[in-house]
Amino acid sequence: MNPCRTARRSALKRRHAVLLAAQTAAALVLLGFAGCSTAPIADLLDFFSPGRIPAAKDVSGGVCVPQGGPASGVLVGPPVAPTVPFKGVPPGGFEPPPPAPISQTPLPGSGK
């Protein structure tokens, strides 16, 4: 085999490995900047091109325009059902077993 072709082939393999490493690093950096959401990308877009309100329109109100209904007053939750005191397990129901007795025998290797 020609040594010149072998050297050229290894140089191409090396170049391919370097380009692949650079692409992988760039992808990981972009994922790191994005995090778990696209908020950092939106912040970047807002920095370079912030939103503007056209001057020709009459702007009034906000995101939540009043829709009617009670504007003030005390809001209460739903009614709560009365509670009944617990009187024990009904006959035939499942009762938990009594606690295990405490052993008075010494543990092996305790030296007593």
C-alpha positions in Angstrom: 0.0 0.0 0.0 1.2 3.5 -0.8 2.3 5.3 2.4 1.0 8.6 1.1 -2.5 7.2 0.8 -2.3 5.8 4.3 -1.2 9.1 5.8 -4.0 10.9 3.9 -6.6 8.4 5.1 -5.6 8.8 8.7 -5.6 12.6 8.4 -9.2 12.4 7.0 -10.2 10.1 9.9 -8.6 12.5 12.4 -10.4 15.5 10.8 -13.7 13.7 10.9 -13.2 12.9 14.6 -12.4 16.5 15.4 -15.5 17.8 13.5 -17.7 15.3 15.2 -16.3 16.3 18.6 -17.0 20.0 17.7 -20.5 19.3 16.6 -21.2 17.3 19.8 -19.8 20.0 22.0 -21.9 22.7 20.2 -25.1 20.6 20.6 -24.3 20.1 24.4 -23.7 23.9 24.8 -27.0 24.7 23.2 -28.8 22.2 25.3 -27.1 23.7 28.4 -28.2 27.2 27.4 -31.8 26.0 26.8 -32.0 24.1 30.1 -35.4 22.4 30.6 -37.4 25.0 28.7 -37.1 27.5 25.9 -37.2 30.5 28.3 -33.5 31.4 27.7 -34.0 31.4 24.0 -37.1 33.7 24.4 -35.1 36.0 26.6 -32.4 36.2 24.0 -34.9 37.1 21.3 -36.5 39.7 23.6 -33.1 41.2 24.2 -32.4 41.7 20.5 -35.9 42.4 19.3 -38.2 43.5 22.2 -41.9 43.6 21.6 -43.4 47.0 20.9 -47.0 48.4 21.2 -48.1 50.2 18.0 -48.7 53.9 18.7 -51.8 54.1 16.5 -54.0 51.8 18.6 -55.8 53.0 21.7 -54.4 50.8 24.4 -56.5 50.3 27.5 -56.9 47.6 30.0 -54.5 44.8 30.6 -54.3 41.1 30.3 -57.3 40.5 32.6 -60.1 42.8 31.6 -63.0 42.8 34.3 -65.7 40.3 33.2 -68.4 41.2 35.7 -69.4 39.3 38.8 -68.6 40.1 42.4 -65.8 42.7 42.4 -65.4 42.6 46.1 -66.6 40.6 49.1 -65.6 37.5 50.9 -65.2 34.4 48.9 -66.0 31.2 50.9 -65.1 27.6 50.1 -67.6 24.8 49.6 -69.5 23.5 52.7 -67.7 20.9 54.7 -69.6 17.7 55.7 -69.8 17.2 59.5 -67.4 14.7 60.9 -68.5 11.6 62.9 -66.2 10.4 65.8 -64.6 7.0 65.3 -66.2 4.4 67.4 -64.0 1.4 66.6 -64.0 -1.4 64.1 -67.5 -2.8 63.2 -68.2 -6.4 64.0 -66.5 -8.7 61.5 -64.2 -6.0 60.4 -60.4 -6.3 60.2 -58.6 -5.5 63.5 -54.8 -5.0 63.4 -52.8 -7.7 65.3 -51.5 -6.8 68.8 -47.9 -5.7 69.0 -45.2 -8.3 69.3 -44.0 -9.1 72.9 -40.7 -7.8 74.0 -38.2 -10.5 74.4 -36.2 -10.7 77.6 -33.5 -13.0 76.3 -30.1 -11.4 75.6 -28.9 -11.0 72.0 -26.2 -13.4 70.9 -22.7 -11.8 71.3 -23.9 -9.2 73.8 -21.8 -10.7 76.6 -24.5 -11.0 79.2 
